[in-house]
Amino acid sequence: MVCRKAYLPVLVLMAVFLLLDSSAFGSQQTVEEQIDEYIAKANYFTNINYDSVIYYADKADVLADKSNNNLKKVDVLFVKIRADIVIANFIAAYNNCQEAQKIVKENDLIEKEPEVYMYLGLVYKLMGFTSEALKQYFKSIELYEALPNTKEKRYESELYYYLADAYYKMGETKLSKKYLNQSIRLAKKQESSLYALKSYILMIQFQTKLDSIQKYYALSDSIIARDSRSQYKKVVLLNNKAMLNKAIHKYNLSKALYLQAISIAKENGYKKYLANLYNNYAYLLMVLKNYDSARIILDKALAITKEINDIDLEGVVFDSYSDYYKAINDYKSAIVYKDSSIRKKNEFRKNQRVQESLFLSTVFETEQKEKEILAQESKLNQFRAILFGAVAFSALLLTLLIYYRQKTLLGRARLETMEKEKSLATANALIEGENLERKRLAMDLHDGLGARLGSLRFMVDAFFKNNPHFDEISKSVNDISKHVRDLSHRLVPTQLDELGLVLSLQNLINSINQSSESLAIDLEANIEKRLDSSLEINLFYLVYEMINNAIKHSKGNSIFIQLLEHSDSINLSVEDNGVGFDVSASKDGHGLKNIKRRVDFLNGELIIDSRIGEGTLFMIEIPKVKT
């Protein structure tokens, strides 16, 4: 019954739109006007109901295909991209960007090209790859500046807003303000009220004086009053105002603003934002010591998060429950909800990591396809050049040209092959030497130091049996002996052939976890069948090296390892919650050089994502068959 009430506004709106479809479209509307109307309806549902967006976008897509209108087809793809971004379906958004880019290039739609790069940048930014996002944004700016038609630059203010937001997330305040001012200037010039509004709201974050904050709120209010399409932003603005007034102890005004925002969000079906509003409003009620009402509001927030299946938001609401129970001195319940919040947040992070891995695989596959297409085009161009030469020149000249060209290419190919073989041989020798040295050191530890510790244990048993400290001495010798044995097994995975990669890694991790009280290592893997023995041992050493590197340098207390097998590649990621480092300014240490050398040897690709104070993430993709 609750579900029916929640969807009633959406169903009513869709019914109204369907009536309009059957009446208005029976009149003298052109196909292009019908497509525009479907796009407008899809845009209306962007923050309300994803299925409705896709329903109207697909209707517009069918008409665009029938009328062979590629310009409108790209506009439909942009609608789908925005909807995918709202529900965090970034892989679908990326694929739609690629499809839009393909249509733009094939049909020479240069006026749409900047938007494609803008949305690509937005997808990269939301996936956490900010440096790649900035490349796409600046490419979009370059293309916008080259457009001759001012009308087609109407999205330029939106682009500068995204650029400012990216720099804001990076903490680059000066650059963020610079691009925000450009966004506002362009929005005024192009009469784009929506992105002037977004820029004003972001600009509020930089203000420290109350009168400056109120100035930007007043500018935002004036836009909302003029533009009926800004209801979603009105809710955002009311929420921000409510939080500000709560911070300056104007509780009655804060409460009125929250209730107004909640009313608009419920009326328009903004479910996710409504859950956020309920959560924030509950904190105000706790400040006012109205605990019974706060609990009711939190229950409403939780019900919405479960309905829309938002794990991250559910974790936030559980955290609020914990604060609520602390406020009423029920510390046992507060701990239970804090644990639930942590579990939900960990589940969300794990899902994020999987999505990041799948996203990187999608990007990698797309790049490979593009390389293949470029290679085919290159071959086609060579063929055309040869054909033109055959017509233009005599048979003898053509024969000589081909002869010398082939000779040069063959020589270059031989030289490149020799250099590659030499490089691979060097890397192979280094890695084999390192493996042999590990075996030698492990043998010395096991047979040399291990045997001597065994003898020492017998001597202790023989001569110190009646000593009052005998148990303490005997335990110390046993602990040292076990530590040496564990270290020997970590250096050389003696059971790798028998147990396989995943179990051997789990044994290694269990050994480290047992020997350290301050470090927790988790492994997630989906490898079920055995891999090539050389690949298994090199993956084992890669993981070992990265764990060792994290223990030495990260100063963190948690390491998460993910080993995923795909149809033609292995994806390995190792993430710690340590101090991080500046990748661009860092000099490779011995451990990092070993990691890079092994990845190169396996023909893999390595990405390091780290910033000071934010931990480190190693992402490696290795093909199953070496080429």
C-alpha positions as CSV (number, residue, x, y, z in Angstrom):
1,M,0.0,0.0,0.0
2,V,2.9,2.3,0.8
3,C,4.5,1.6,-2.5
4,R,1.3,2.5,-4.4
5,K,1.0,5.9,-2.6
6,A,4.7,6.6,-3.4
7,Y,4.3,6.1,-7.1
8,L,0.8,7.7,-7.4
9,P,2.1,11.2,-8.5
10,V,4.4,9.6,-11.2
11,L,1.5,7.4,-12.5
12,V,-0.8,10.4,-12.7
13,L,1.8,12.5,-14.6
14,M,2.4,9.6,-17.0
15,A,-1.3,9.2,-17.6
16,V,-1.6,13.0,-18.4
17,F,1.3,12.7,-20.8
18,L,-0.2,9.7,-22.5
19,L,-3.4,11.6,-23.1
20,L,-1.4,14.4,-24.6
21,D,0.4,11.8,-26.8
22,S,-2.9,10.6,-28.2
23,S,-4.5,14.0,-28.7
24,A,-1.8,16.6,-29.6
25,F,0.2,14.2,-31.7
26,G,-2.8,13.6,-33.8
27,S,-2.7,17.2,-34.9
28,Q,-0.3,18.9,-37.4
29,Q,2.9,18.3,-35.4
30,T,6.1,17.6,-37.3
31,V,8.2,14.6,-36.5
32,E,10.9,16.9,-35.1
33,E,8.4,18.6,-32.8
34,Q,7.2,15.2,-31.6
35,I,10.8,14.2,-30.8
36,D,11.4,17.4,-28.9
37,E,8.2,16.9,-26.8
38,Y,9.3,13.3,-25.9
39,I,12.7,14.6,-24.9
40,A,11.1,17.4,-22.8
41,K,9.0,14.7,-21.0
42,A,12.0,12.5,-20.4
43,N,14.0,15.5,-19.0
44,Y,11.1,16.2,-16.6
45,F,11.4,12.7,-15.0
46,T,15.2,12.9,-14.7
47,N,15.2,13.3,-10.9
48,I,11.9,11.5,-10.3
49,N,11.7,8.1,-12.1
50,Y,14.3,6.5,-14.3
51,D,11.9,4.1,-16.0
52,S,9.8,7.1,-17.2
53,V,12.9,8.8,-18.6
54,I,13.8,5.7,-20.6
55,Y,10.2,5.2,-21.8
56,Y,10.0,8.7,-23.4
57,A,13.6,8.6,-24.5
58,D,13.0,5.3,-26.4
59,K,9.9,6.8,-28.0
60,A,12.0,9.8,-29.2
61,D,14.7,7.4,-30.4
62,V,12.3,5.4,-32.5
63,L,11.1,8.5,-34.2
64,A,14.7,9.8,-34.8
65,D,15.6,6.5,-36.4
66,K,12.5,6.5,-38.7
67,S,13.2,10.1,-39.8
68,N,17.0,9.5,-40.0
69,N,17.5,12.5,-37.8
70,N,21.0,11.9,-36.3
71,L,21.1,15.3,-34.6
72,K,18.0,14.4,-32.5
73,K,19.3,10.9,-31.9
74,V,22.4,12.4,-30.2
75,D,20.1,14.6,-28.1
76,V,18.2,11.5,-27.0
77,L,21.5,9.9,-26.0
78,F,22.3,12.9,-23.9
79,V,19.0,12.5,-22.1
80,K,19.9,8.9,-21.3
81,I,23.4,9.9,-20.2
82,R,22.0,12.4,-17.7
83,A,19.5,9.8,-16.4
84,D,22.2,7.1,-16.0
85,I,24.4,9.6,-14.0
86,V,21.5,10.4,-11.6
87,I,21.2,6.6,-10.7
88,A,25.0,6.1,-10.8
89,N,24.9,3.7,-13.7
90,F,28.2,5.1,-15.0
91,I,29.1,2.2,-17.3
92,A,25.8,2.7,-19.3
93,A,26.5,6.5,-19.3
94,Y,30.0,5.8,-20.7
95,N,28.7,3.5,-23.4
96,N,26.1,6.1,-24.4
97,C,28.8,8.7,-24.6
98,Q,30.8,6.4,-27.0
99,E,27.7,5.8,-29.1
100,A,27.0,9.6,-29.3
101,Q,30.6,10.2,-30.3
102,K,30.4,7.6,-33.0
103,I,27.3,9.2,-34.5
104,V,28.8,12.7,-34.3
105,K,32.0,11.6,-36.1
106,E,30.2,9.6,-38.8
107,N,27.8,12.4,-39.6
108,D,30.2,15.4,-39.1
109,L,27.9,16.9,-36.3
110,I,30.7,19.2,-35.1
111,E,28.2,21.3,-33.0
112,K,27.5,18.3,-30.8
113,E,31.1,17.2,-30.3
114,P,31.9,19.5,-27.3
115,E,28.9,18.1,-25.4
116,V,30.1,14.6,-25.9
117,Y,33.5,15.4,-24.3
118,M,31.7,17.4,-21.5
119,Y,29.6,14.3,-20.6
120,L,32.6,12.0,-20.9
121,G,34.4,14.3,-18.4
122,L,31.4,14.2,-16.0
123,V,31.4,10.4,-16.1
124,Y,35.1,10.2,-15.4
125,K,34.8,12.7,-12.5
126,L,32.0,10.9,-10.9
127,M,34.0,7.6,-11.1
128,G,36.8,9.3,-9.3
129,F,39.2,9.8,-12.2
130,T,39.5,13.6,-11.9
131,S,42.7,14.1,-14.0
132,E,41.1,12.2,-16.9
133,A,37.9,14.3,-16.4
134,L,39.8,17.5,-16.7
135,K,41.4,16.4,-20.0
136,Q,37.9,15.8,-21.4
137,Y,36.6,19.2,-20.1
138,F,39.5,21.1,-21.7
139,K,39.0,19.2,-25.0
140,S,35.3,20.3,-24.8
141,I,36.3,23.9,-24.2
142,E,38.7,23.8,-27.2
143,L,36.0,22.5,-29.4
144,Y,33.4,25.1,-28.1
145,E,35.8,27.9,-28.9
146,A,36.2,26.7,-32.5
147,L,32.4,26.7,-33.1
148,P,31.3,29.6,-35.3
149,N,27.7,29.6,-34.2
150,T,26.9,31.3,-30.9
151,K,23.6,29.5,-30.6
152,E,25.3,26.1,-30.4
153,K,27.4,27.3,-27.4
154,R,24.4,27.4,-25.1
155,Y,25.9,24.6,-23.0
156,E,29.2,26.3,-22.4
157,S,28.1,27.7,-19.0
158,E,27.2,24.1,-18.0
159,L,30.7,23.0,-19.0
160,Y,32.5,25.7,-16.9
161,Y,30.3,24.8,-13.9
162,Y,31.4,21.1,-14.2
163,L,35.0,22.3,-14.4
164,A,34.6,24.5,-11.4
165,D,33.0,21.7,-9.5
166,A,35.9,19.3,-10.3
167,Y,38.5,21.8,-9.0
168,Y,36.3,22.4,-5.9
169,K,36.3,18.6,-5.2
170,M,40.2,18.7,-5.6
171,G,40.4,21.6,-3.1
172,E,41.7,24.0,-5.8
173,T,39.6,27.0,-4.5
174,K,41.2,29.7,-6.7
175,L,40.7,27.7,-9.9
176,S,37.2,26.7,-8.9
177,K,36.1,30.4,-8.3
178,K,37.7,31.4,-11.6
179,Y,35.6,28.9,-13.6
180,L,32.5,29.6,-11.6
181,N,32.7,33.3,-12.5
182,Q,33.1,32.3,-16.2
183,S,30.0,30.0,-15.9
184,I,27.9,32.8,-14.3
185,R,29.1,35.3,-17.0
186,L,28.2,32.9,-19.9
187,A,24.9,31.9,-18.2
188,K,23.8,35.5,-18.1
189,K,25.0,36.1,-21.7
190,Q,23.2,33.0,-23.0
191,E,20.2,33.3,-20.7
192,S,20.9,29.9,-19.2
193,S,19.2,30.4,-15.8
194,L,19.7,26.8,-14.6
195,Y,23.5,26.9,-14.6
196,A,23.7,30.4,-13.2
197,L,21.6,28.9,-10.4
198,K,23.9,25.9,-9.9
199,S,27.0,28.3,-10.0
200,Y,25.4,30.6,-7.3
201,I,24.7,27.6,-5.1
202,L,28.3,26.3,-5.4
203,M,29.7,29.9,-4.9
204,I,28.0,29.9,-1.5
205,Q,30.4,27.2,-0.3
206,F,33.3,29.7,-0.6
207,Q,31.7,32.5,1.4
208,T,32.7,33.1,5.0
209,K,30.6,36.2,5.7
210,L,26.8,35.9,6.4
211,D,25.9,38.9,4.1
212,S,27.8,37.3,1.2
213,I,26.0,34.0,1.7
214,Q,22.7,35.8,1.8
215,K,23.6,37.7,-1.3
216,Y,24.0,34.5,-3.3
217,Y,20.9,33.0,-1.8
218,A,19.0,36.1,-2.9
219,L,20.4,35.7,-6.5
220,S,19.4,32.0,-6.5
221,D,15.9,32.8,-5.2
222,S,15.3,35.4,-8.0
223,I,16.2,32.7,-10.6
224,I,13.9,30.1,-9.0
225,A,11.0,32.6,-8.9
226,R,11.4,33.3,-12.7
227,D,12.0,29.7,-13.8
228,S,9.4,27.1,-13.1
229,R,11.8,24.3,-14.2
230,S,14.0,24.9,-11.2
231,Q,11.9,23.0,-8.6
232,Y,14.6,20.4,-7.9
233,K,17.2,23.2,-7.4
234,K,14.7,25.0,-5.2
235,V,14.6,22.0,-2.9
236,V,18.5,21.9,-2.8
237,L,18.6,25.6,-2.0
238,L,16.0,25.3,0.8
239,N,17.9,22.4,2.3
240,N,21.1,24.5,2.3
241,K,19.3,27.5,3.8
242,A,17.8,25.3,6.5
243,M,21.2,23.9,7.5
244,L,22.7,27.5,7.6
245,N,19.9,28.7,9.9
246,K,20.3,25.7,12.1
247,A,24.1,26.5,12.4
248,I,23.3,30.1,13.5
249,H,20.6,28.9,15.9
250,K,17.6,30.2,14.0
251,Y,15.7,27.0,14.7
252,N,12.2,28.1,13.9
253,L,13.2,29.4,10.4
254,S,15.3,26.3,9.8
255,K,12.3,24.1,10.6
256,A,10.0,26.1,8.3
257,L,12.5,25.8,5.4
258,Y,12.9,22.0,5.9
259,L,9.1,21.5,5.9
260,Q,8.8,23.6,2.7
261,A,11.6,21.6,1.0
262,I,10.0,18.3,2.1
263,S,6.6,19.4,0.7
264,I,8.1,20.2,-2.7
265,A,10.2,17.1,-2.8
266,K,7.1,14.9,-2.0
267,E,4.9,16.7,-4.5
268,N,7.5,16.2,-7.3
269,G,8.6,12.7,-6.4
270,Y,12.3,13.6,-5.6
271,K,12.6,10.4,-3.5
272,K,16.4,10.3,-3.0
273,Y,16.6,13.9,-2.0
274,L,13.5,13.5,0.2
275,A,15.3,10.9,2.2
276,N,18.3,13.3,2.6
277,L,15.8,16.1,3.8
278,Y,14.2,13.8,6.3
279,N,17.7,12.8,7.6
280,N,18.8,16.4,8.0
281,Y,15.4,17.5,9.5
282,A,15.8,14.7,12.1
283,Y,19.0,16.3,13.4
284,L,17.2,19.6,13.8
285,L,14.5,17.9,15.9
286,M,17.2,16.3,18.0
287,V,18.8,19.7,18.7
288,L,15.3,20.8,19.8
289,K,15.1,17.7,22.0
290,N,12.0,16.6,20.2
291,Y,13.2,13.0,20.1
292,D,9.9,11.2,19.4
293,S,9.4,13.2,16.2
294,A,13.0,12.7,15.2
295,R,12.6,9.0,15.4
296,I,9.4,9.1,13.2
297,I,11.3,11.2,10.6
298,L,14.3,8.9,10.6
299,D,11.9,5.9,10.0
300,K,10.5,7.7,7.0
301,A,14.0,8.4,5.7
302,L,15.0,4.7,6.1
303,A,11.8,3.5,4.4
304,I,12.7,5.6,1.3
305,T,16.3,4.4,1.2
306,K,15.1,0.7,1.2
307,E,12.5,1.5,-1.4
308,I,15.0,3.0,-3.8
309,N,17.7,0.5,-2.8
310,D,20.3,3.2,-2.0
311,I,22.9,1.4,0.2
312,D,25.1,4.5,0.7
313,L,22.2,6.6,1.9
314,E,20.9,3.7,4.1
315,G,24.3,3.8,5.8
316,V,24.0,7.5,6.4
317,V,20.5,7.1,8.0
318,F,21.8,4.3,10.2
319,D,24.5,6.6,11.4
320,S,21.8,9.2,12.3
321,Y,20.0,6.5,14.2
322,S,23.2,5.9,16.2
323,D,23.4,9.7,17.0
324,Y,19.7,9.6,18.0
325,Y,20.2,6.8,20.5
326,K,23.3,8.4,21.9
327,A,21.2,11.6,22.5
328,I,18.6,9.6,24.5
329,N,21.4,7.7,26.4
330,D,20.6,4.3,24.9
331,Y,24.3,3.5,24.1
332,K,23.7,-0.2,23.4
333,S,21.3,0.6,20.5
334,A,23.7,3.4,19.4
335,I,26.5,0.9,19.0
336,V,24.2,-1.6,17.1
337,Y,23.2,1.1,14.6
338,K,26.8,2.4,14.2
339,D,27.8,-1.2,13.3
340,S,25.0,-1.4,10.8
341,S,26.1,2.0,9.3
342,I,29.7,0.7,9.0
343,R,28.5,-2.5,7.3
344,K,26.3,-0.6,4.8
345,K,29.2,1.8,4.0
346,N,31.6,-1.1,3.5
347,E,29.1,-2.8,1.2
348,F,28.7,0.4,-0.8
349,R,32.5,0.8,-1.0
350,K,32.8,-2.8,-2.2
351,N,30.1,-2.3,-4.9
352,Q,32.0,0.9,-5.9
353,R,35.2,-1.0,-6.3
354,V,33.5,-3.6,-8.5
355,Q,31.9,-0.9,-10.6
356,E,35.3,0.9,-10.9
357,S,36.9,-2.4,-12.0
358,L,34.1,-3.0,-14.6
359,F,34.3,0.6,-15.7
360,L,38.1,0.4,-16.3
361,S,37.5,-2.9,-18.2
362,T,34.9,-1.1,-20.4
363,V,37.2,1.8,-21.0
364,F,40.1,-0.6,-21.8
365,E,38.0,-2.6,-24.3
366,T,36.7,0.6,-26.0
367,E,40.3,1.8,-26.4
368,Q,41.3,-1.5,-27.9
369,K,38.5,-1.4,-30.4
370,E,39.5,2.2,-31.3
371,K,43.1,1.1,-31.9
372,E,41.9,-1.7,-34.1
373,I,39.7,0.7,-36.1
374,L,42.7,3.1,-36.5
375,A,44.9,0.2,-37.6
376,Q,42.3,-0.8,-40.2
377,E,42.0,2.9,-41.4
378,S,45.8,3.1,-41.5
379,K,46.0,0.0,-43.7
380,L,43.2,1.4,-46.0
381,N,45.1,4.7,-46.3
382,Q,48.3,2.8,-47.3
383,F,46.4,0.9,-49.9
384,R,45.0,4.1,-51.4
385,A,48.4,5.6,-51.5
386,I,49.8,2.6,-53.4
387,L,46.9,2.6,-55.8
388,F,47.4,6.3,-56.5
389,G,51.1,5.7,-57.1
390,A,50.3,2.9,-59.6
391,V,48.2,5.3,-61.7
392,A,50.6,8.2,-61.4
393,F,53.9,6.5,-61.9
394,S,55.4,3.9,-64.2
395,A,55.5,0.2,-63.2
396,L,59.3,0.4,-62.8
397,L,59.1,3.4,-60.3
398,L,56.3,1.7,-58.4
399,T,58.4,-1.5,-58.2
400,L,61.4,0.4,-56.8
401,L,59.3,2.4,-54.4
402,I,57.7,-0.8,-53.0
403,Y,61.1,-2.5,-52.8
404,Y,62.8,0.2,-50.8
405,R,59.7,0.8,-48.6
406,Q,59.5,-2.9,-47.8
407,K,63.2,-3.1,-47.1
408,T,63.0,-0.1,-44.7
409,L,59.9,-1.5,-42.9
410,L,61.5,-4.9,-42.6
411,G,64.7,-3.4,-41.2
412,R,62.8,-1.3,-38.7
413,A,60.6,-4.3,-37.8
414,R,63.7,-6.4,-37.2
415,L,65.3,-3.7,-35.1
416,E,62.1,-3.3,-33.0
417,T,61.8,-7.0,-32.6
418,M,65.4,-7.3,-31.4
419,E,65.0,-4.5,-29.0
420,K,61.7,-6.0,-27.6
421,E,63.3,-9.4,-27.3
422,K,66.3,-7.9,-25.6
423,S,64.1,-5.9,-23.2
424,L,62.0,-9.0,-22.4
425,A,65.1,-11.2,-21.9
426,T,66.5,-8.6,-19.4
427,A,63.2,-8.4,-17.6
428,N,62.9,-12.2,-17.6
429,A,66.4,-12.6,-16.2
430,L,65.8,-10.1,-13.5
431,I,62.6,-11.7,-12.4
432,E,64.0,-15.3,-12.6
433,G,67.0,-14.1,-10.6
434,E,64.8,-12.5,-8.0
435,N,62.7,-15.8,-7.8
436,L,65.9,-17.9,-7.4
437,E,67.2,-15.5,-4.7
438,R,63.8,-15.8,-2.9
439,K,64.2,-19.6,-3.0
440,R,67.8,-19.5,-1.7
441,L,66.9,-17.1,1.1
442,A,63.8,-19.2,2.0
443,M,66.0,-22.4,2.1
444,D,68.6,-20.6,4.2
445,L,65.9,-19.6,6.7
446,H,64.2,-23.0,6.7
447,D,67.2,-25.3,6.6
448,G,69.8,-23.1,8.3
449,L,68.3,-20.8,10.8
450,G,65.3,-23.1,11.3
451,A,67.5,-26.1,12.0
452,R,69.6,-24.1,14.5
453,L,66.5,-22.9,16.3
454,G,65.4,-26.6,16.5
455,S,68.7,-27.5,18.1
456,L,68.4,-24.5,20.5
457,R,64.9,-25.8,21.5
458,F,66.4,-29.2,22.4
459,M,69.2,-27.6,24.4
460,V,66.6,-25.5,26.3
461,D,64.6,-28.6,27.0
462,A,67.7,-30.4,28.2
463,F,69.4,-27.8,30.4
464,F,66.8,-25.4,31.5
465,K,63.9,-27.8,32.4
466,N,64.1,-26.9,36.1
467,N,64.7,-23.1,35.5
468,P,61.7,-21.0,36.8
469,H,61.6,-19.1,33.5
470,F,61.7,-22.4,31.4
471,D,58.1,-22.0,30.0
472,E,58.8,-18.3,29.0
473,I,62.1,-19.2,27.3
474,S,60.7,-22.2,25.5
475,K,57.7,-20.2,24.2
476,S,60.0,-17.5,22.9
477,V,62.1,-20.0,21.0
478,N,58.9,-21.6,19.5
479,D,57.5,-18.2,18.5
480,I,60.8,-17.3,16.8
481,S,60.9,-20.7,15.0
482,K,57.3,-20.2,13.8
483,H,58.0,-16.7,12.6
484,V,61.1,-17.9,10.6
485,R,58.9,-20.7,9.1
486,D,56.1,-18.3,8.2
487,L,58.7,-15.9,6.6
488,S,60.2,-18.7,4.6
489,H,56.7,-19.7,3.3
490,R,55.9,-16.1,2.4
491,L,59.1,-15.8,0.3
492,V,58.4,-19.0,-1.6
493,P,54.8,-20.3,-2.0
494,T,55.8,-24.0,-1.6
495,Q,52.1,-25.1,-1.8
496,L,51.2,-23.0,-4.9
497,D,51.3,-26.0,-7.3
498,E,49.1,-28.0,-5.0
499,L,46.7,-25.4,-3.6
500,G,46.5,-22.9,-6.4
501,L,46.8,-19.1,-6.4
502,V,43.7,-18.1,-4.4
503,L,44.3,-20.5,-1.4
504,S,48.0,-19.7,-1.4
505,L,47.3,-16.0,-1.2
506,Q,44.7,-16.6,1.5
507,N,47.3,-18.6,3.5
508,L,49.8,-15.7,3.1
509,I,47.2,-13.2,4.3
510,N,46.1,-15.4,7.2
511,S,49.8,-15.6,8.3
512,I,50.2,-11.8,8.2
513,N,46.9,-11.2,10.0
514,Q,47.8,-13.6,12.7
515,S,51.2,-12.0,13.2
516,S,49.9,-8.4,13.4
517,E,47.3,-7.0,15.8
518,S,47.2,-3.6,14.0
519,L,46.7,-4.7,10.4
520,A,43.7,-6.3,8.7
521,I,44.0,-7.7,5.1
522,D,40.9,-8.8,3.2
523,L,40.9,-10.7,-0.1
524,E,38.1,-11.0,-2.7
525,A,38.6,-13.3,-5.7
526,N,36.5,-15.0,-8.3
527,I,39.2,-17.3,-9.8
528,E,37.9,-20.9,-9.8
529,K,40.1,-22.7,-12.3
530,R,43.9,-22.9,-12.3
531,L,45.9,-20.4,-14.4
532,D,49.2,-20.8,-16.2
533,S,51.8,-21.7,-13.6
534,S,54.1,-18.8,-14.6
535,L,51.2,-16.3,-14.3
536,E,50.2,-17.7,-10.9
537,I,53.6,-17.4,-9.4
538,N,54.1,-13.9,-10.8
539,L,50.6,-12.8,-9.5
540,F,51.5,-14.2,-6.1
541,Y,54.7,-12.2,-6.0
542,L,52.9,-9.1,-7.2
543,V,50.4,-9.3,-4.3
544,Y,53.2,-10.1,-1.9
545,E,55.2,-7.1,-3.1
546,M,52.3,-4.7,-2.8
547,I,51.3,-5.9,0.7
548,N,54.9,-5.5,1.7
549,N,55.0,-2.0,0.2
550,A,51.8,-1.0,2.0
551,I,53.1,-2.3,5.4
552,K,56.4,-0.4,5.0
553,H,55.1,2.9,3.7
554,S,51.3,3.4,4.0
555,K,51.0,3.6,7.9
556,G,47.4,2.3,7.4
557,N,45.6,-0.4,9.3
558,S,43.6,-2.0,6.4
559,I,44.4,-3.5,3.0
560,F,41.7,-4.7,0.6
561,I,42.8,-7.0,-2.3
562,Q,40.5,-7.8,-5.2
563,L,41.5,-10.4,-7.8
564,L,38.9,-10.7,-10.7
565,E,39.1,-13.0,-13.7
566,H,37.5,-11.9,-17.0
567,S,37.2,-13.6,-20.3
568,D,40.6,-12.5,-21.6
569,S,42.3,-10.7,-18.6
570,I,43.0,-10.7,-14.9
571,N,42.2,-7.5,-12.9
572,L,44.2,-7.1,-9.6
573,S,43.6,-4.1,-7.3
574,V,45.2,-3.5,-3.9
575,E,43.9,-0.6,-1.8
576,D,45.1,0.7,1.6
577,N,43.7,3.4,3.9
578,G,47.2,4.9,4.7
579,V,48.8,8.3,4.3
580,G,49.0,8.1,0.5
581,F,51.6,9.9,-1.6
582,D,51.9,12.3,-4.6
583,V,52.3,10.0,-7.6
584,S,53.6,12.8,-9.9
585,A,56.3,13.9,-7.4
586,S,57.3,10.4,-6.2
587,K,60.6,8.7,-7.1
588,D,60.2,4.9,-7.6
589,G,61.6,3.0,-4.7
590,H,62.9,-0.6,-4.9
591,G,59.4,-2.1,-4.2
592,L,57.6,0.0,-6.7
593,K,60.3,-0.8,-9.4
594,N,59.8,-4.5,-8.7
595,I,56.0,-4.1,-9.1
596,K,56.3,-2.2,-12.4
597,R,58.9,-4.7,-13.8
598,R,56.7,-7.6,-13.1
599,V,53.7,-5.9,-14.7
600,D,55.7,-5.1,-17.8
601,F,57.0,-8.7,-17.9
602,L,53.3,-9.9,-18.0
603,N,52.4,-7.3,-20.7
604,G,50.0,-5.7,-18.2
605,E,48.9,-2.1,-17.5
606,L,49.4,-0.4,-14.1
607,I,47.4,2.6,-12.7
608,I,48.3,4.1,-9.3
609,D,45.7,6.4,-7.8
610,S,47.0,8.1,-4.6
611,R,46.8,11.5,-2.9
612,I,48.4,12.6,0.3
613,G,46.2,11.7,3.2
614,E,43.7,9.7,1.1
615,G,45.3,6.2,0.9
616,T,46.6,4.4,-2.2
617,L,45.0,2.2,-4.9
618,F,47.0,0.0,-7.3
619,M,45.0,-1.2,-10.3
620,I,46.6,-3.8,-12.7
621,E,45.1,-5.4,-15.8
622,I,47.0,-8.5,-17.2
623,P,46.1,-10.4,-20.3
624,K,45.8,-14.2,-19.8
625,V,48.0,-15.0,-22.7
626,K,51.3,-13.2,-23.1
627,T,51.9,-11.7,-26.5
